[in-house]
Amino acid sequence: MSTSPVTLMVARRVANGRYQDLIVWLREGEQLATDFPGYLGSGVLAPPPQSDEFQIIFRFADEQTLHAWEHSASRTAWLARGSELFAHPSEHRVRGIDGWFGAGDQRPPRWKQAVAIWLAFFPVSLLFNFLLGPLLSELGMMSRVLISTLILTPLMVYLFIPMSTHLLAGWLNGAAPKALPAKPATQNQ
């Protein structure tokens, strides 16, 4: 089994008229997952305007802990309780940063991924250094870097990079511009 973190991404379309019930049920599922060993975090992304598909993300330490949660009696009971709240479920799992950018066939180019990560990291890092830089300036470089990475890494992984990819989703996943049709050749007569 893999020892790298695994992210399970689940899409659920809300059943007609059951929006609030689905929200409560999704939060219950997040709470349920927190009790399992290996749980690293989760989140629910509400559908964009004109859509009814929620994205639910569960992250576990490795494939084995995710498997234990997926096949637990409590998760099975939770899924059964919510079965009438959603339609057309789909699931896929990813490893590493790929979880922030969608499934393999839907992932944006690496350069767009790098831009999205940088756009999240730069302002947060700048703010961190502006606010805490004077307090940390007395410390040696090793201590400053240790403290900053201990604080910034979880903030980036669980909050700011997912927020950046969500806000930039249209640009990240936008279709390539279509070529204009060729002009018909004109004939001189």
C-alpha positions in Angstrom: 0.0 0.0 0.0 1.1 3.6 -0.7 2.3 5.7 2.2 1.5 9.0 0.5 -1.7 10.9 1.3 -4.7 10.1 -0.8 -7.6 12.4 -1.7 -11.1 11.1 -2.4 -13.1 13.5 -4.5 -16.8 12.9 -4.6 -19.4 14.7 -6.8 -23.0 14.7 -5.7 -25.9 16.4 -7.5 -28.6 17.6 -5.1 -32.0 16.1 -5.5 -34.8 18.6 -6.3 -35.8 20.6 -3.3 -33.3 18.9 -0.9 -30.5 21.5 -0.9 -30.5 22.3 2.8 -30.9 18.6 3.8 -27.9 17.8 1.6 -25.8 20.5 3.3 -26.6 19.1 6.7 -25.9 15.5 5.5 -22.5 16.5 4.0 -21.4 18.3 7.2 -22.4 15.1 9.1 -20.2 13.1 6.8 -17.2 15.4 7.3 -17.7 15.1 11.1 -17.9 11.3 10.8 -14.6 11.2 8.9 -12.7 13.2 11.6 -13.1 10.2 14.0 -11.1 7.9 11.8 -7.3 7.3 12.1 -5.4 8.8 9.2 -7.9 11.5 8.5 -6.1 14.7 7.3 -9.0 16.9 6.3 -12.1 17.4 4.2 -14.1 20.1 2.5 -17.3 20.8 0.7 -17.3 23.1 -2.4 -20.8 24.4 -3.1 -21.9 24.3 -6.7 -21.2 27.3 -8.9 -24.2 29.4 -10.1 -26.6 27.5 -12.4 -25.3 24.1 -11.2 -26.4 21.6 -8.6 -23.2 19.5 -8.2 -21.3 19.7 -4.9 -17.7 18.6 -4.7 -16.7 16.8 -1.5 -13.1 16.2 -0.7 -11.8 13.7 1.9 -8.0 13.4 2.5 -6.4 10.5 4.4 -2.8 9.6 5.3 -2.7 6.7 2.9 -4.7 4.2 0.8 -5.1 1.9 3.8 -6.7 4.5 6.1 -9.0 5.7 3.4 -10.0 2.1 2.6 -10.8 1.5 6.3 -13.0 4.7 6.4 -14.7 3.8 3.0 -15.7 0.4 4.2 -16.7 1.3 7.8 -20.1 0.5 9.1 -20.7 4.1 10.1 -19.9 5.5 6.6 -22.2 2.9 5.1 -25.0 3.9 7.4 -24.3 7.6 6.6 -24.5 6.9 2.9 -27.7 5.0 3.3 -29.3 7.9 5.3 -28.4 10.4 2.5 -29.2 8.2 -0.5 -32.4 10.2 -1.4 -30.7 13.6 -1.1 -28.5 13.3 -4.2 -28.4 11.9 -7.7 -25.7 10.8 -10.1 -22.8 10.3 -7.6 -19.2 10.0 -9.0 -16.0 9.4 -7.2 -12.3 9.4 -7.9 -9.1 9.4 -5.9 -5.9 11.3 -6.5 -2.5 11.6 -4.8 -0.4 14.7 -4.1 -1.1 18.1 -5.6 -3.1 16.6 -8.4 -6.1 16.6 -6.1 -6.3 20.3 -6.3 -6.6 20.3 -10.1 -9.1 17.6 -11.0 -8.9 14.2 -12.7 -6.1 13.2 -15.0 -7.9 13.9 -18.2 -9.2 17.2 -16.9 -6.0 18.6 -15.3 -4.8 22.0 -16.6 -1.2 22.3 -17.9 1.5 22.3 -15.3 2.3 26.0 -15.9 -1.3 26.9 -15.0 -1.0 24.8 -11.9 2.2 26.6 -11.0 0.6 30.0 -11.5 -2.4 29.1 -9.3 -0.1 27.9 -6.5 2.1 31.0 -6.8 -0.9 33.3 -6.7 -2.0 31.7 -3.5 1.5 31.5 -1.9 2.9 34.9 -2.7 0.4 37.2 -1.0 0.1 34.8 2.1 3.9 34.6 2.4 4.2 38.4 2.0 1.6 39.0 4.7 3.2 36.5 7.0 6.6 38.1 6.6 5.1 41.6 7.0 3.3 40.6 10.2 5.7 38.2 11.8 9.0 39.2 10.2 10.0 41.7 12.9 9.2 39.1 15.6 11.3 36.4 13.9 14.2 38.7 12.9 16.1 37.9 16.1 16.1 34.2 15.2 18.6 32.4 13.0 17.7 31.6 9.4 17.1 27.9 10.2 14.6 28.8 13.0 12.8 31.4 10.8 12.4 29.0 7.9 11.3 26.2 10.3 8.6 28.4 11.9 7.4 29.9 8.7 7.0 26.6 6.9 5.3 25.0 9.9 2.7 27.8 9.8 2.4 28.4 6.1 2.3 24.8 4.8 -0.9 23.7 6.4 -2.5 27.1 5.6 -1.5 26.7 2.0 -2.5 23.0 1.6 -5.9 23.2 3.4 -7.0 26.7 2.7 -5.3 29.0 0.3 -4.3 26.7 -2.6 -7.8 25.0 -2.7 -9.3 28.6 -2.6 -7.0 29.7 -5.4 -7.9 26.7 -7.6 -11.6 27.2 -6.9 -11.5 30.9 -7.8 -9.4 30.3 -10.9 -11.3 27.2 -12.0 -12.7 28.9 -15.2 -9.2 29.9 -16.3 -7.5 26.6 -15.2 -10.1 24.4 -16.9 -11.1 26.7 -19.8 -11.1 25.2 -23.2 -8.3 26.2 -25.5 -9.3 29.0 -27.9 -10.7 27.7 -31.1 -8.9 28.6 -34.3 -10.8 31.0 -36.5 -12.0 29.4 -39.7 -9.8 30.1 -42.7 -11.0 32.8 -45.1 -12.2 31.5 -48.3 -9.7 32.1 -51.1 -10.8 34.9 -53.4 -10.3 34.4 -57.1 -9.4 37.2 -59.4 -11.3 37.1 -62.6 
